[in-house]
Amino acid sequence: MSVSGRSLTDSRYAFGWAVLFLLFLIVFSIAVNDGVFRSFDSSIAHWLRANLPSVFPWVFGVICRTGNAEWTVPAGLFLVVFLFRRGTISGKKALFWTFWFVSGMLLEHVLKIRLLQPHPGPDVANDPLDHYLKPILAEKTPGSYFSGHTFRAFWLALLLFNACRCCRTGSLIWASLIWIGVIVLGWHWTTDTLGALLFVGTGGALFLGAGRSVSSGTAGKTSSAEV
């Protein structure tokens, strides 16, 4: 009885966090669509362009291109299959991770078409590599919300964080640099990245919560067997 109760508690806890993140995402997206954060976004972008040393855009220009879809999509799909085949993650978690990965990219595309969040203009563009390194997989959309780079980077980092203990720090640093970098380069507004993080939080609560539920149940069964 205690095993079921503990497992159920963990599942509900994870689901509660997922619902909270989802509600924040909905409210935040509505506010973005209404232009509530336009001055906030603009002030951050202009401050970064005016105050950061010129070497930073060069560094971020290289790092952020590792988050392009042509690299992260095949890398993510290969990685989740590899980890499943090794038995590092369960089939259920592998399927959920893949489902949320694809869903996030579809949602990104829909929101960029439907929401009224214009792309950052040339007044905040700060990518010195733009003339030399063009993305292979890129589609022009009328809007900028939310950031696909931020979503894909953190969703990949979440998979590595869950499956590979020695990869945790490196994957989170890489994702965080992409998060900051797309703002510095003028690829995205700050709110574009925050929306992506809220979507990662929604799926991440369910993804990590499933692991807590399973581990709780296993621990409970072990304790019962010992008694």
Protein Blocks (a to p, Z undefined) as FASTA:
>chain_A
ZZmmmmmmmmmmmmmmmmmmmmmmmmmmmmmmnommmmmmmmmmmmmmmmpcfklmmmmm
mmmmmmpmklmmmmmmmmmmmmmmnomacfklmmmmmmmmmmmmmmmmmmmmmpccdcdd
fklgccfklmmmccfbdcddfbfbdcfklmmmmmmmmmmmmmmmklmmmmmmmmmmmmmm
mmmnomacfklmmmmmmmmmmmmmmmmmmmmmmmmmmmmmmmmmmZZ
